[in-house]
Amino acid sequence: MKQLTVTLASFALLSCTPLASGTKPAGAPGNRAVVDPPRDTAHPARNQQLLIESHGSRMNALFFLASGAGPHPTMLLLHGLPGNERNLDLAQAVRRAGWNVLTFTYRGAWGSEGDFSIAHGLEDTAAAMAFLRSPEAVRTHGIDVNRLVIAGHSMGGYAAAHEAAAEHDSQPPLAGLILLDAWNIARSAARASAAGPNGRANMVANLNDFGRALHGATPESTADEILSQGPGWSLPALAPRLTRVPILSIYATQGSATENKRVAEALREAGARVDTAELDSDHAFADHRIALAREVVRWLERPREPAAHPEGT
């Protein structure tokens, strides 16, 4: 196995409450990621297929519901572009640690109604979070609204940060934001624009894994969207509105580690609480799936203080 490098930015742990509660098996923190919990016959773990509405279209969703009576801390887990890697093994690992995990596919992606675009994906993320906060969902699925975490990979990482920034003043506040080799779309747009026509051509060529996954979008239309709207989709620009939420950024040495390190520094400079972990893997963490799950669950199980909300911010 390749070497794992982890760097943690510490913060106060006194008088703190863990994001996840419950009895943990003995061993190193995070080991619930790879240990099956005892079966709860009264309230077993289960999968629930759902349709979540966003702007008049219904999105396919799968809710990984944790065992036990609940309510449970709950994660919204977002996939990237186009979503060939949806990190469902990570969803299972987080559920083993006692969490509900909601996954879905954006409008126009993988059979969901409507047309896909990155802009639509940002709207769809807001719709999914609104669903999790709705009284009916809270009651039906045993959601603890005081322990909601949003996580995303690649494009989903930007969407997660964008939604967390939009919820800067929400009550109760988000309990966490997890960025998985997140995509700073503005940086890609700037590089492509600087390269002129070749920049667009290279971007189109790199969007070679769409297959038939996205309705209403092509590599060409997506490249044009990135060039036209991407300059406004900057991860560092969100930093001032991410100071209330604890953040975990996991990045890949062979993926977007360099850019994610810059983003983490921008977040810290803005006053955000950021923990980071670097895995010596590719953008999809293809050969470090267990390490990825352990890092996420370990972070979720850490005690932490509630985020301060300075007056006037």
C-alpha beads as a LAMMPS data file, in Angstrom:
LAMMPS data file: protein, C-alpha beads

313 atoms
312 bonds

1 atom types
1 bond types

-500.0 500.0 xlo xhi
-500.0 500.0 ylo yhi
-500.0 500.0 zlo zhi

Masses

1 110.0

Atoms # bond

1 1 1 0.000 0.000 0.000
2 1 1 1.272 3.485 -0.847
3 1 1 2.242 5.809 1.942
4 1 1 -0.521 7.827 3.576
5 1 1 0.319 11.379 4.587
6 1 1 -2.038 13.135 6.994
7 1 1 -1.843 16.724 8.228
8 1 1 -4.374 17.947 10.803
9 1 1 -5.014 21.560 11.714
10 1 1 -6.024 21.247 15.364
11 1 1 -8.581 23.285 17.251
12 1 1 -9.951 23.277 20.841
13 1 1 -11.508 20.020 21.981
14 1 1 -12.597 20.939 25.519
15 1 1 -16.283 20.561 26.473
16 1 1 -17.027 19.174 23.028
17 1 1 -19.628 16.833 21.535
18 1 1 -18.797 14.339 18.758
19 1 1 -20.749 14.620 15.519
20 1 1 -21.594 10.923 15.817
21 1 1 -22.688 9.348 19.068
22 1 1 -23.080 5.767 20.219
23 1 1 -20.947 2.915 21.473
24 1 1 -17.854 2.285 19.369
25 1 1 -15.937 -0.974 19.096
26 1 1 -12.480 -0.973 20.633
27 1 1 -9.586 0.041 18.459
28 1 1 -8.287 3.052 16.587
29 1 1 -10.666 5.938 15.876
30 1 1 -12.501 5.495 12.605
31 1 1 -12.476 1.704 12.669
32 1 1 -16.260 1.642 12.388
33 1 1 -15.671 2.356 8.705
34 1 1 -14.596 -1.269 8.215
35 1 1 -16.452 -3.115 11.007
36 1 1 -20.053 -4.282 10.569
37 1 1 -22.229 -3.207 13.511
38 1 1 -24.507 -5.675 15.301
39 1 1 -27.880 -6.044 13.605
40 1 1 -30.665 -4.092 15.262
41 1 1 -33.712 -6.287 14.660
42 1 1 -36.156 -3.569 15.720
43 1 1 -34.556 -0.833 13.580
44 1 1 -32.276 -2.492 11.000
45 1 1 -30.134 -0.592 8.523
46 1 1 -31.926 -0.280 5.198
47 1 1 -31.861 1.439 1.818
48 1 1 -34.710 3.718 0.748
49 1 1 -35.152 4.763 -2.878
50 1 1 -36.538 8.295 -3.231
51 1 1 -37.426 10.920 -5.801
52 1 1 -36.434 14.449 -4.771
53 1 1 -37.932 17.352 -6.685
54 1 1 -35.762 20.148 -7.997
55 1 1 -37.204 22.926 -10.134
56 1 1 -40.007 20.756 -11.496
57 1 1 -37.894 17.643 -12.157
58 1 1 -37.552 14.516 -10.044
59 1 1 -34.057 13.348 -9.148
60 1 1 -33.217 9.731 -8.388
61 1 1 -31.978 9.353 -4.824
62 1 1 -30.919 6.537 -2.520
63 1 1 -31.008 7.037 1.242
64 1 1 -28.651 4.786 3.245
65 1 1 -30.466 4.662 6.589
66 1 1 -28.524 3.673 9.697
67 1 1 -29.636 1.056 12.185
68 1 1 -31.118 2.067 15.498
69 1 1 -34.125 4.105 16.524
70 1 1 -32.490 7.450 15.752
71 1 1 -32.574 10.297 15.150
72 1 1 -29.246 9.914 13.360
73 1 1 -26.609 12.358 12.197
74 1 1 -26.994 12.616 8.443
75 1 1 -24.657 13.253 5.523
76 1 1 -25.525 14.534 2.059
77 1 1 -22.959 12.986 -0.315
78 1 1 -22.528 14.574 -3.760
79 1 1 -20.961 12.952 -6.807
80 1 1 -18.778 14.635 -9.380
81 1 1 -18.880 15.123 -13.151
82 1 1 -20.377 13.025 -14.685
83 1 1 -20.690 10.707 -11.667
84 1 1 -18.998 7.511 -12.798
85 1 1 -17.534 7.408 -9.274
86 1 1 -20.347 7.982 -6.784
87 1 1 -18.488 6.909 -3.625
88 1 1 -21.248 4.550 -2.559
89 1 1 -18.695 2.467 -0.659
90 1 1 -17.981 5.600 1.367
91 1 1 -21.716 5.993 1.992
92 1 1 -21.811 2.445 3.341
93 1 1 -18.805 3.076 5.581
94 1 1 -20.340 6.229 7.034
95 1 1 -23.596 4.366 7.647
96 1 1 -21.691 1.656 9.539
97 1 1 -20.518 4.467 11.820
98 1 1 -24.125 5.301 12.675
99 1 1 -24.981 7.918 10.060
100 1 1 -27.743 8.247 7.492
101 1 1 -26.301 9.104 4.071
102 1 1 -28.364 10.624 1.262
103 1 1 -27.055 10.228 -2.281
104 1 1 -28.735 11.444 -5.467
105 1 1 -28.051 12.181 -9.115
106 1 1 -28.423 15.732 -10.402
107 1 1 -31.102 16.713 -12.890
108 1 1 -30.372 15.095 -16.228
109 1 1 -27.737 12.754 -14.755
110 1 1 -28.071 8.999 -14.756
111 1 1 -31.815 8.890 -15.407
112 1 1 -32.934 11.827 -13.277
113 1 1 -35.467 14.031 -15.045
114 1 1 -34.470 17.302 -16.671
115 1 1 -31.279 18.561 -18.278
116 1 1 -27.848 18.506 -16.715
117 1 1 -25.632 21.509 -16.205
118 1 1 -23.215 22.498 -13.477
119 1 1 -25.474 25.430 -12.599
120 1 1 -28.393 23.030 -12.260
121 1 1 -26.251 20.822 -10.033
122 1 1 -25.785 23.708 -7.597
123 1 1 -29.544 24.252 -7.503
124 1 1 -30.122 20.522 -7.083
125 1 1 -27.795 20.440 -4.086
126 1 1 -29.863 23.152 -2.416
127 1 1 -33.021 21.153 -3.158
128 1 1 -31.541 18.033 -1.549
129 1 1 -30.537 19.969 1.572
130 1 1 -34.017 21.480 1.780
131 1 1 -35.414 17.949 1.627
132 1 1 -33.223 16.840 4.545
133 1 1 -34.380 19.783 6.635
134 1 1 -38.085 19.288 5.834
135 1 1 -40.243 18.211 8.796
136 1 1 -41.594 15.210 6.874
137 1 1 -38.123 13.886 6.009
138 1 1 -36.876 14.491 9.554
139 1 1 -39.806 12.533 10.968
140 1 1 -39.867 9.741 8.377
141 1 1 -36.140 9.058 8.151
142 1 1 -34.920 9.870 11.661
143 1 1 -32.721 12.851 10.753
144 1 1 -30.920 14.841 13.443
145 1 1 -30.968 18.333 11.931
146 1 1 -28.391 19.476 14.482
147 1 1 -25.842 17.103 12.920
148 1 1 -26.092 17.595 9.171
149 1 1 -22.880 17.286 7.148
150 1 1 -22.471 17.888 3.429
151 1 1 -19.709 16.122 1.491
152 1 1 -18.760 16.107 -2.167
153 1 1 -16.195 14.738 -4.582
154 1 1 -14.678 16.817 -7.393
155 1 1 -17.524 18.923 -8.861
156 1 1 -19.584 17.721 -5.918
157 1 1 -16.932 19.217 -3.655
158 1 1 -17.512 22.636 -5.162
159 1 1 -21.286 22.130 -4.945
160 1 1 -20.958 21.134 -1.270
161 1 1 -18.893 24.226 -0.440
162 1 1 -21.258 26.447 -2.441
163 1 1 -24.241 25.136 -0.466
164 1 1 -22.414 25.401 2.859
165 1 1 -21.605 29.039 2.052
166 1 1 -25.244 29.677 1.148
167 1 1 -26.218 28.238 4.553
168 1 1 -23.839 30.527 6.428
169 1 1 -26.707 31.962 8.477
170 1 1 -28.839 28.813 8.720
171 1 1 -30.203 27.643 12.043
172 1 1 -29.178 25.148 13.124
173 1 1 -25.856 25.532 11.284
174 1 1 -24.286 22.733 9.308
175 1 1 -22.184 20.435 11.465
176 1 1 -19.517 19.820 8.840
177 1 1 -18.281 20.187 5.254
178 1 1 -16.146 17.490 3.607
179 1 1 -14.248 18.210 0.385
180 1 1 -12.962 15.168 -1.521
181 1 1 -10.327 16.321 -4.034
182 1 1 -12.664 19.226 -4.693
183 1 1 -12.727 21.041 -8.027
184 1 1 -11.968 24.763 -8.014
185 1 1 -13.893 25.408 -11.209
186 1 1 -12.734 29.012 -11.505
187 1 1 -9.113 27.869 -11.712
188 1 1 -9.896 25.514 -14.600
189 1 1 -11.811 28.262 -16.380
190 1 1 -8.910 30.692 -15.993
191 1 1 -6.377 28.211 -17.344
192 1 1 -8.536 27.326 -20.339
193 1 1 -9.246 30.975 -21.129
194 1 1 -5.560 31.842 -20.977
195 1 1 -4.811 29.105 -23.518
196 1 1 -7.291 30.469 -26.061
197 1 1 -8.952 28.087 -28.554
198 1 1 -6.585 25.292 -27.558
199 1 1 -7.771 25.673 -23.952
200 1 1 -11.367 24.952 -24.899
201 1 1 -10.326 22.059 -27.143
202 1 1 -8.251 20.512 -24.363
203 1 1 -11.123 20.904 -21.907
204 1 1 -13.518 19.181 -24.302
205 1 1 -11.004 16.364 -24.785
206 1 1 -10.655 15.936 -21.013
207 1 1 -14.421 15.598 -20.624
208 1 1 -14.213 12.233 -22.338
209 1 1 -16.082 10.121 -19.793
210 1 1 -19.645 11.359 -20.240
211 1 1 -20.855 8.356 -22.216
212 1 1 -24.652 8.582 -22.159
213 1 1 -24.832 9.597 -18.508
214 1 1 -25.971 13.204 -18.939
215 1 1 -29.135 14.378 -20.673
216 1 1 -28.969 17.808 -22.271
217 1 1 -25.214 18.174 -21.875
218 1 1 -22.196 17.356 -24.018
219 1 1 -18.474 17.860 -23.445
220 1 1 -18.733 20.916 -25.701
221 1 1 -21.687 22.493 -23.877
222 1 1 -20.101 21.777 -20.498
223 1 1 -16.785 23.318 -21.572
224 1 1 -18.653 26.415 -22.730
225 1 1 -20.490 26.595 -19.401
226 1 1 -17.201 26.364 -17.515
227 1 1 -15.655 29.120 -19.643
228 1 1 -18.662 31.433 -19.319
229 1 1 -19.782 30.835 -15.718
230 1 1 -16.755 29.157 -14.200
231 1 1 -14.956 32.380 -13.232
232 1 1 -17.712 32.890 -10.655
233 1 1 -17.306 29.396 -9.199
234 1 1 -14.228 29.914 -7.058
235 1 1 -13.630 27.819 -3.951
236 1 1 -11.326 30.394 -2.272
237 1 1 -13.938 33.105 -2.848
238 1 1 -16.368 31.142 -0.672
239 1 1 -13.973 31.163 2.292
240 1 1 -15.434 34.160 4.191
241 1 1 -18.808 32.392 4.334
242 1 1 -17.364 29.077 5.506
243 1 1 -16.056 30.205 8.886
244 1 1 -18.902 28.695 10.928
245 1 1 -18.600 25.125 9.689
246 1 1 -15.798 22.627 10.516
247 1 1 -14.156 21.508 7.271
248 1 1 -12.290 18.363 6.251
249 1 1 -10.402 18.505 2.950
250 1 1 -9.010 15.212 1.630
251 1 1 -6.984 15.532 -1.542
252 1 1 -5.123 13.193 -3.857
253 1 1 -1.385 13.489 -4.540
254 1 1 -1.919 12.377 -8.138
255 1 1 -5.105 14.435 -8.456
256 1 1 -5.796 17.991 -7.339
257 1 1 -3.632 18.154 -4.214
258 1 1 -1.770 21.301 -5.242
259 1 1 -4.929 23.306 -5.851
260 1 1 -6.672 21.908 -2.769
261 1 1 -3.749 22.957 -0.590
262 1 1 -4.148 26.510 -1.894
263 1 1 -7.854 26.361 -1.120
264 1 1 -7.218 25.070 2.405
265 1 1 -4.810 27.934 3.036
266 1 1 -7.369 30.465 1.783
267 1 1 -9.965 28.958 4.104
268 1 1 -7.617 29.173 7.090
269 1 1 -6.701 32.764 6.283
270 1 1 -10.419 33.601 6.341
271 1 1 -10.707 32.049 9.807
272 1 1 -12.240 28.698 8.864
273 1 1 -11.398 25.558 10.848
274 1 1 -9.863 23.148 8.345
275 1 1 -8.437 19.660 8.781
276 1 1 -6.589 18.193 5.817
277 1 1 -5.476 14.746 4.732
278 1 1 -3.473 13.826 1.642
279 1 1 -3.731 10.349 0.119
280 1 1 -1.145 9.173 -2.386
281 1 1 -3.759 8.202 -4.950
282 1 1 -5.507 9.505 -8.057
283 1 1 -8.478 11.859 -8.312
284 1 1 -10.944 9.017 -7.678
285 1 1 -8.887 7.623 -4.752
286 1 1 -9.035 4.376 -6.711
287 1 1 -6.424 2.482 -4.675
288 1 1 -7.117 4.128 -1.305
289 1 1 -10.801 3.512 -0.767
290 1 1 -10.433 2.060 2.745
291 1 1 -8.032 4.834 3.752
292 1 1 -10.530 7.381 2.444
293 1 1 -13.361 5.865 4.474
294 1 1 -11.245 5.699 7.615
295 1 1 -10.204 9.344 7.325
296 1 1 -13.801 10.499 6.854
297 1 1 -15.195 8.399 9.717
298 1 1 -12.303 9.318 12.025
299 1 1 -13.029 13.004 11.413
300 1 1 -16.776 12.573 11.924
301 1 1 -16.128 10.882 15.268
302 1 1 -13.851 13.605 16.595
303 1 1 -15.314 15.812 19.329
304 1 1 -15.502 19.450 18.398
305 1 1 -16.871 22.714 19.716
306 1 1 -19.945 24.265 18.118
307 1 1 -19.046 26.886 15.554
308 1 1 -18.991 30.413 16.847
309 1 1 -21.132 32.959 14.994
310 1 1 -19.574 36.360 15.546
311 1 1 -22.093 39.158 15.813
312 1 1 -22.638 40.936 12.539
313 1 1 -21.279 38.173 10.289

Bonds

1 1 1 2
2 1 2 3
3 1 3 4
4 1 4 5
5 1 5 6
6 1 6 7
7 1 7 8
8 1 8 9
9 1 9 10
10 1 10 11
11 1 11 12
12 1 12 13
13 1 13 14
14 1 14 15
15 1 15 16
16 1 16 17
17 1 17 18
18 1 18 19
19 1 19 20
20 1 20 21
21 1 21 22
22 1 22 23
23 1 23 24
24 1 24 25
25 1 25 26
26 1 26 27
27 1 27 28
28 1 28 29
29 1 29 30
30 1 30 31
31 1 31 32
32 1 32 33
33 1 33 34
34 1 34 35
35 1 35 36
36 1 36 37
37 1 37 38
38 1 38 39
39 1 39 40
40 1 40 41
41 1 41 42
42 1 42 43
43 1 43 44
44 1 44 45
45 1 45 46
46 1 46 47
47 1 47 48
48 1 48 49
49 1 49 50
50 1 50 51
51 1 51 52
52 1 52 53
53 1 53 54
54 1 54 55
55 1 55 56
56 1 56 57
57 1 57 58
58 1 58 59
59 1 59 60
60 1 60 61
61 1 61 62
62 1 62 63
63 1 63 64
64 1 64 65
65 1 65 66
66 1 66 67
67 1 67 68
68 1 68 69
69 1 69 70
70 1 70 71
71 1 71 72
72 1 72 73
73 1 73 74
74 1 74 75
75 1 75 76
76 1 76 77
77 1 77 78
78 1 78 79
79 1 79 80
80 1 80 81
81 1 81 82
82 1 82 83
83 1 83 84
84 1 84 85
85 1 85 86
86 1 86 87
87 1 87 88
88 1 88 89
89 1 89 90
90 1 90 91
91 1 91 92
92 1 92 93
93 1 93 94
94 1 94 95
95 1 95 96
96 1 96 97
97 1 97 98
98 1 98 99
99 1 99 100
100 1 100 101
101 1 101 102
102 1 102 103
103 1 103 104
104 1 104 105
105 1 105 106
106 1 106 107
107 1 107 108
108 1 108 109
109 1 109 110
110 1 110 111
111 1 111 112
112 1 112 113
113 1 113 114
114 1 114 115
115 1 115 116
116 1 116 117
117 1 117 118
118 1 118 119
119 1 119 120
120 1 120 121
121 1 121 122
122 1 122 123
123 1 123 124
124 1 124 125
125 1 125 126
126 1 126 127
127 1 127 128
128 1 128 129
129 1 129 130
130 1 130 131
131 1 131 132
132 1 132 133
133 1 133 134
134 1 134 135
135 1 135 136
136 1 136 137
137 1 137 138
138 1 138 139
139 1 139 140
140 1 140 141
141 1 141 142
142 1 142 143
143 1 143 144
144 1 144 145
145 1 145 146
146 1 146 147
147 1 147 148
148 1 148 149
149 1 149 150
150 1 150 151
151 1 151 152
152 1 152 153
153 1 153 154
154 1 154 155
155 1 155 156
156 1 156 157
157 1 157 158
158 1 158 159
159 1 159 160
160 1 160 161
161 1 161 162
162 1 162 163
163 1 163 164
164 1 164 165
165 1 165 166
166 1 166 167
167 1 167 168
168 1 168 169
169 1 169 170
170 1 170 171
171 1 171 172
172 1 172 173
173 1 173 174
174 1 174 175
175 1 175 176
176 1 176 177
177 1 177 178
178 1 178 179
179 1 179 180
180 1 180 181
181 1 181 182
182 1 182 183
183 1 183 184
184 1 184 185
185 1 185 186
186 1 186 187
187 1 187 188
188 1 188 189
189 1 189 190
190 1 190 191
191 1 191 192
192 1 192 193
193 1 193 194
194 1 194 195
195 1 195 196
196 1 196 197
197 1 197 198
198 1 198 199
199 1 199 200
200 1 200 201
201 1 201 202
202 1 202 203
203 1 203 204
204 1 204 205
205 1 205 206
206 1 206 207
207 1 207 208
208 1 208 209
209 1 209 210
210 1 210 211
211 1 211 212
212 1 212 213
213 1 213 214
214 1 214 215
215 1 215 216
216 1 216 217
217 1 217 218
218 1 218 219
219 1 219 220
220 1 220 221
221 1 221 222
222 1 222 223
223 1 223 224
224 1 224 225
225 1 225 226
226 1 226 227
227 1 227 228
228 1 228 229
229 1 229 230
230 1 230 231
231 1 231 232
232 1 232 233
233 1 233 234
234 1 234 235
235 1 235 236
236 1 236 237
237 1 237 238
238 1 238 239
239 1 239 240
240 1 240 241
241 1 241 242
242 1 242 243
243 1 243 244
244 1 244 245
245 1 245 246
246 1 246 247
247 1 247 248
248 1 248 249
249 1 249 250
250 1 250 251
251 1 251 252
252 1 252 253
253 1 253 254
254 1 254 255
255 1 255 256
256 1 256 257
257 1 257 258
258 1 258 259
259 1 259 260
260 1 260 261
261 1 261 262
262 1 262 263
263 1 263 264
264 1 264 265
265 1 265 266
266 1 266 267
267 1 267 268
268 1 268 269
269 1 269 270
270 1 270 271
271 1 271 272
272 1 272 273
273 1 273 274
274 1 274 275
275 1 275 276
276 1 276 277
277 1 277 278
278 1 278 279
279 1 279 280
280 1 280 281
281 1 281 282
282 1 282 283
283 1 283 284
284 1 284 285
285 1 285 286
286 1 286 287
287 1 287 288
288 1 288 289
289 1 289 290
290 1 290 291
291 1 291 292
292 1 292 293
293 1 293 294
294 1 294 295
295 1 295 296
296 1 296 297
297 1 297 298
298 1 298 299
299 1 299 300
300 1 300 301
301 1 301 302
302 1 302 303
303 1 303 304
304 1 304 305
305 1 305 306
306 1 306 307
307 1 307 308
308 1 308 309
309 1 309 310
310 1 310 311
311 1 311 312
312 1 312 313
